[in-house]
């Protein structure tokens, strides 16, 4: 474990490396592109998991940038970690878009159903 102390800023580099090199399945929510057969509760749960994943990705990106600024990692290491972070962020956004569309479509169906009753 390497801890770098620059004034009041302490950074645990080994934790960052372990988090970024970890298998992404420990964070990525298991989401399907087609949630039409799922209950509203399942869709809302998937959206909540996706938001938590997004927050985790933002925290990792912040820690990664801080470690680079503190010169705790080389530019090459930063570039590799950043590439994976960008891919993860794109997938998270894609899943969020799908889930949002599914929730909006269910809201419209609910409104239409209640009008016709």
ROSE-4610 file (N, C-alpha, C; in Angstrom, 1 decimal, always signed):
// ROSE-4610
residu = [X/X/X/X/X/X/X/X/X/X/X/X/X/X/X/X/X/X/X/X/X/X/X/X/X/X/X/X/X/X/X/X/X/X/X/X/X/X/X/X/X/X/X/X/X/X/X/X/X/X/X/X/X/X/X/X/X/X/X/X/X/X/X/X/X/X/X/X/X/X/X/X/X/X/X/X/X/X/X/X/X/X/X/X/X/X/X/X/X/X/X/X/X/X/X/X/X/X/X/X/X/X/X/X/X/X/X/X/X/X/X/X/X/X/X/X/X/X/X/X/X/X/X/X/X/X/X/X/X/X/X/X/X/X/X/X/X/X/X/X/X/X/X/X/X/X/X/X/X/X/X/X/X/X/X/X/X/X/X/X/X/X/X/X/X/X/X/X/X/X/X/X/X/X/X/X/X/X/X/X/X/X/X/X/X/X/X/X/X/X/X/X/X/X/X/X/X/X/X/X/X/X/X/X/X/X/X/X/X/X/X/X/X/X/X/X/X/X/X/X/X/X/X/X/X/X/X/X/X/X/X/X/X/X/X/X/X/X/X/X/X/X/X/X/X/X/X/X/X/X/X/X/X/X/X/X/X/X/X/X/X/X/X/X/X/X/X/X/X/X/X/X/X/X/X/X/X/X/X/X/X/X/X/X/X/X/X/X/X/X/X/X/X/X/X/X/X/X/X/X/X/X/X/X/X/X/X/X/X/X/X/X/X/X/X/X/X/X/X/X/X/X/X/X/X/X/X/X/X/X/X/X/X/X/X/X/X/X/X/X/X/X/X/X/X/X/X/X/X/X/X]
num = [1/1/1/2/2/2/3/3/3/4/4/4/5/5/5/6/6/6/7/7/7/8/8/8/9/9/9/10/10/10/11/11/11/12/12/12/13/13/13/14/14/14/15/15/15/16/16/16/17/17/17/18/18/18/19/19/19/20/20/20/21/21/21/22/22/22/23/23/23/24/24/24/25/25/25/26/26/26/27/27/27/28/28/28/29/29/29/30/30/30/31/31/31/32/32/32/33/33/33/34/34/34/35/35/35/36/36/36/37/37/37/38/38/38/39/39/39/40/40/40/41/41/41/42/42/42/43/43/43/44/44/44/45/45/45/46/46/46/47/47/47/48/48/48/49/49/49/50/50/50/51/51/51/52/52/52/53/53/53/54/54/54/55/55/55/56/56/56/57/57/57/58/58/58/59/59/59/60/60/60/61/61/61/62/62/62/63/63/63/64/64/64/65/65/65/66/66/66/67/67/67/68/68/68/69/69/69/70/70/70/71/71/71/72/72/72/73/73/73/74/74/74/75/75/75/76/76/76/77/77/77/78/78/78/79/79/79/80/80/80/81/81/81/82/82/82/83/83/83/84/84/84/85/85/85/86/86/86/87/87/87/88/88/88/89/89/89/90/90/90/91/91/91/92/92/92/93/93/93/94/94/94/95/95/95/96/96/96/97/97/97/98/98/98/99/99/99/100/100/100/101/101/101/102/102/102/103/103/103/104/104/104/105/105/105/106/106/106/107/107/107/108/108/108/109/109/109/110/110/110/111/111/111/112/112/112/113/113/113/114/114/114/115/115/115/116/116/116/117/117/117]
x = [+0.8/+0.0/+0.9/+0.6/+1.4/+0.5/+0.9/+0.2/+1.1/+0.5/+1.2/+0.6/+1.5/+1.0/+1.6/+0.7/+1.1/+0.2/+0.8/+0.0/-1.1/-2.3/-3.4/-4.0/-3.5/-4.1/-3.4/-4.1/-3.6/-4.3/-3.6/-4.2/-3.7/-4.6/-4.2/-4.2/-3.0/-2.8/-3.1/-2.8/-3.1/-4.6/-5.3/-6.8/-7.3/-6.8/-7.2/-6.9/-5.7/-5.3/-6.2/-6.4/-7.2/-8.7/-9.2/-10.6/-10.7/-9.7/-9.7/-9.4/-8.6/-8.2/-9.2/-10.1/-11.0/-12.0/-12.5/-13.4/-14.6/-15.1/-16.1/-17.5/-17.6/-18.8/-19.2/-18.2/-18.5/-19.2/-19.3/-19.9/-21.1/-20.9/-21.9/-23.2/-24.3/-25.6/-25.9/-26.5/-27.0/-28.3/-28.2/-29.3/-29.5/-30.7/-31.0/-31.4/-31.1/-31.5/-33.0/-33.7/-35.1/-35.8/-36.3/-36.9/-38.5/-39.0/-40.5/-41.2/-40.5/-41.1/-40.9/-40.2/-39.9/-41.0/-41.2/-42.1/-41.6/-42.4/-42.0/-41.0/-41.2/-40.3/-38.9/-38.9/-37.6/-36.9/-37.6/-37.0/-36.5/-37.3/-36.9/-35.6/-35.6/-34.4/-33.2/-33.4/-32.2/-31.8/-32.7/-32.3/-31.5/-32.0/-31.3/-29.8/-29.7/-28.4/-27.5/-28.1/-27.4/-26.9/-27.7/-27.3/-26.1/-26.2/-25.1/-23.8/-24.0/-22.8/-22.2/-23.1/-22.6/-21.8/-22.3/-21.6/-20.3/-20.2/-19.0/-18.0/-18.4/-17.5/-17.0/-17.9/-17.4/-16.4/-16.6/-15.6/-14.3/-14.3/-13.1/-12.4/-13.1/-12.5/-11.8/-12.5/-11.9/-10.6/-10.6/-9.5/-8.3/-8.7/-7.7/-7.0/-7.8/-7.2/-6.4/-6.8/-6.0/-4.7/-4.7/-3.5/-2.5/-3.1/-2.2/-1.6/-2.4/-2.0/-0.9/-1.0/-0.1/+1.2/+1.2/+2.2/+2.5/+1.4/+1.4/+1.4/+0.9/+0.9/+1.4/+2.0/+2.5/+1.4/+1.8/+0.8/+0.2/+1.1/+0.7/-0.3/-0.1/-1.1/-2.4/-2.3/-3.5/-4.3/-3.6/-4.3/-5.0/-4.4/-5.0/-6.3/-6.1/-7.3/-8.4/-8.0/-9.0/-9.7/-9.1/-9.7/-10.8/-10.5/-11.5/-12.6/-12.3/-13.3/-14.2/-13.7/-14.6/-15.5/-15.0/-15.9/-17.0/-16.6/-17.6/-18.6/-18.2/-19.1/-20.1/-19.6/-20.5/-21.5/-21.1/-22.1/-23.1/-22.6/-23.6/-24.6/-24.1/-25.0/-26.0/-25.5/-26.4/-27.5/-27.1/-28.1/-29.1/-28.6/-29.5/-30.5/-30.1/-31.0/-32.1/-31.7/-32.7/-33.7/-33.1/-34.0/-35.0/-34.4/-35.3/-36.4/-36.1/-37.1/-38.2/-37.7/-38.7/-39.6/-39.1/-39.9/-40.9/-40.4/-41.3/-42.4/-42.1/-43.1/-44.2/-43.7/-44.7/-45.5/-45.0/-45.7/-46.8/-46.5/-47.5/-48.6/-48.2/-49.2/-50.1/-49.5/-50.4/-51.3/-50.9/-51.8/-52.9/-52.5/-53.5/-54.5/-54.0/-54.9/-55.9/-55.4/-56.3/-57.3/-57.0/-57.9/-59.1/-58.8/-59.8/-60.7/-60.4/-61.2/-62.3]
y = [-1.2/+0.0/+1.2/+2.1/+3.4/+4.5/+5.3/+6.5/+7.7/+8.6/+9.9/+11.0/+11.7/+12.9/+14.2/+15.0/+16.3/+17.3/+17.9/+18.8/+18.0/+18.5/+17.9/+16.7/+16.6/+15.6/+14.3/+13.2/+11.9/+11.0/+10.2/+9.4/+8.0/+7.0/+5.6/+5.1/+5.0/+4.7/+3.2/+2.3/+0.9/+0.7/+1.4/+1.3/+1.7/+2.8/+3.2/+2.2/+1.7/+0.7/-0.6/-1.0/-2.2/-2.0/-0.8/-0.5/-0.4/+0.2/+0.4/-0.9/-1.7/-3.0/-4.1/-3.9/-4.9/-5.3/-6.5/-6.9/-6.0/-5.5/-4.5/-5.1/-6.4/-7.1/-6.9/-6.4/-6.2/-4.8/-4.0/-2.7/-2.6/-3.1/-3.0/-3.7/-2.9/-3.6/-4.5/-5.6/-6.5/-6.0/-5.4/-4.8/-5.3/-5.5/-6.0/-4.8/-4.9/-3.8/-3.8/-4.9/-5.0/-5.3/-4.3/-4.5/-4.5/-4.7/-4.6/-5.8/-6.9/-8.0/-7.9/-6.8/-6.7/-5.8/-6.0/-5.2/-3.7/-2.8/-1.4/-1.4/-2.2/-2.2/-2.7/-3.7/-4.1/-3.1/-2.4/-1.3/-0.2/+0.2/+1.3/+0.8/-0.4/-1.0/-0.9/-1.3/-1.2/+0.2/+1.2/+2.6/+3.0/+2.6/+3.0/+2.4/+1.1/+0.5/+1.2/+1.7/+2.4/+3.7/+4.4/+5.7/+5.5/+4.4/+4.1/+3.8/+3.1/+2.8/+4.1/+5.0/+6.3/+7.0/+7.0/+7.7/+7.1/+5.7/+5.0/+5.4/+5.4/+5.8/+7.2/+8.1/+9.5/+9.6/+8.9/+8.9/+8.3/+7.2/+6.6/+7.6/+8.3/+9.2/+10.3/+10.8/+11.9/+11.4/+10.2/+9.6/+9.4/+9.0/+8.8/+10.1/+11.1/+12.4/+12.9/+12.8/+13.2/+12.5/+11.2/+10.4/+10.8/+11.2/+11.7/+13.0/+13.9/+15.3/+15.2/+14.2/+14.0/+13.2/+12.9/+12.2/+10.8/+10.2/+8.9/+7.8/+8.1/+7.2/+7.9/+7.1/+7.7/+8.0/+8.8/+9.2/+8.0/+7.0/+5.8/+5.0/+4.9/+4.2/+5.0/+6.3/+7.2/+7.0/+6.9/+6.8/+5.5/+4.4/+3.1/+3.1/+3.6/+3.7/+4.6/+5.7/+6.6/+6.0/+5.3/+4.6/+3.7/+2.9/+2.0/+2.8/+3.9/+4.7/+5.3/+5.7/+6.3/+5.3/+4.1/+3.0/+2.6/+2.6/+2.3/+3.4/+4.6/+5.8/+5.7/+5.4/+5.3/+4.2/+3.1/+2.0/+2.4/+3.0/+3.5/+4.4/+5.4/+6.3/+5.6/+4.7/+3.9/+3.2/+2.5/+1.8/+2.8/+3.9/+4.9/+5.4/+5.6/+6.1/+5.1/+3.8/+2.7/+2.7/+2.7/+2.6/+3.9/+5.0/+6.2/+6.2/+5.7/+5.5/+4.5/+3.4/+2.4/+3.0/+3.8/+4.4/+5.4/+6.2/+7.2/+6.5/+5.4/+4.7/+4.1/+3.6/+3.1/+4.2/+5.4/+6.5/+6.9/+6.9/+7.2/+6.2/+4.9/+3.8/+4.0/+4.3/+4.4/+5.6/+6.7/+7.9/+7.5/+6.9/+6.5/+5.5/+4.5/+3.5/+4.2/+5.1/+5.8/+6.7/+7.2/+8.1/+7.3/+6.1/+5.3/+4.5/+4.5/+3.8/+4.6]
z = [+0.0/+0.0/+0.0/-1.0/-1.1/-0.7/+0.3/+0.7/+0.4/-0.4/-0.7/+0.1/+0.7/+1.5/+0.9/+0.4/-0.1/+0.6/+1.7/+2.5/+3.2/+3.1/+3.7/+2.8/+1.6/+0.7/+0.8/+1.3/+1.3/+0.3/-0.4/-1.4/-1.3/-1.3/-1.2/-2.7/-3.2/-4.6/-4.8/-3.9/-4.1/-4.2/-3.4/-3.4/-4.8/-5.3/-6.6/-7.7/-7.7/-8.7/-8.5/-7.3/-7.1/-7.6/-7.4/-7.8/-9.3/-10.0/-11.4/-12.1/-11.5/-12.2/-11.9/-11.0/-10.6/-11.7/-11.7/-12.6/-12.6/-13.7/-13.7/-13.3/-13.3/-12.9/-11.5/-10.6/-9.2/-9.1/-10.1/-10.0/-11.0/-12.2/-13.3/-12.9/-12.9/-12.6/-13.8/-13.4/-14.5/-15.1/-16.2/-16.9/-18.3/-18.7/-20.0/-20.9/-22.2/-23.1/-23.3/-23.0/-23.1/-21.8/-21.2/-19.8/-19.9/-21.1/-21.3/-20.5/-20.3/-19.5/-18.0/-17.6/-16.2/-15.5/-14.2/-13.5/-13.3/-13.1/-12.8/-11.7/-10.7/-9.5/-9.9/-10.8/-11.3/-12.1/-12.9/-13.8/-12.9/-11.9/-11.0/-10.2/-9.8/-9.1/-10.0/-11.2/-12.2/-12.4/-12.4/-12.5/-11.3/-10.1/-8.9/-8.9/-9.4/-9.5/-10.5/-11.6/-12.6/-12.1/-11.3/-10.7/-9.7/-8.9/-8.0/-8.8/-9.9/-10.7/-11.2/-11.7/-12.2/-11.1/-9.9/-8.8/-8.5/-8.6/-8.4/-9.5/-10.7/-11.8/-11.7/-11.2/-11.0/-9.9/-8.8/-7.7/-8.2/-9.0/-9.5/-10.4/-11.3/-12.2/-11.4/-10.3/-9.5/-8.8/-8.3/-7.6/-8.6/-9.8/-10.9/-11.2/-11.4/-11.7/-10.6/-9.4/-8.2/-8.2/-8.5/-8.4/-9.5/-10.6/-11.7/-11.4/-10.8/-10.4/-9.4/-8.5/-7.4/-7.9/-9.2/-9.9/-9.2/-8.7/-8.1/-9.2/-10.4/-11.5/-12.7/-13.6/-14.8/-15.8/-16.8/-17.8/-18.5/-18.8/-19.5/-18.6/-17.3/-16.5/-16.4/-16.4/-16.4/-17.6/-18.8/-20.1/-20.1/-19.7/-19.7/-18.8/-17.5/-16.6/-17.2/-17.8/-18.3/-19.5/-20.3/-21.4/-20.9/-19.9/-19.4/-18.7/-18.0/-17.3/-18.4/-19.5/-20.5/-21.1/-21.3/-21.8/-20.8/-19.5/-18.5/-18.4/-18.5/-18.5/-19.6/-20.8/-22.0/-21.8/-21.3/-21.1/-20.0/-19.0/-17.9/-18.5/-19.3/-19.9/-20.8/-21.6/-22.5/-21.7/-20.7/-19.9/-19.2/-18.7/-18.1/-19.1/-20.4/-21.4/-21.7/-21.7/-22.0/-20.8/-19.6/-18.4/-18.3/-18.6/-18.6/-19.6/-20.8/-21.8/-21.4/-20.8/-20.3/-19.3/-18.3/-17.3/-17.9/-18.8/-19.5/-20.2/-20.9/-21.7/-20.7/-19.6/-18.6/-18.0/-17.8/-17.3/-18.3/-19.6/-20.6/-20.7/-20.6/-20.6/-19.4/-18.2/-17.0/-17.2/-17.7/-17.9/-18.9/-20.0/-21.0/-20.5/-19.7/-19.1/-18.1/-17.3/-16.4/-17.0/-18.2/-18.9/-19.5/-20.0/-20.7/-19.7/-18.4/-17.4/-17.0]
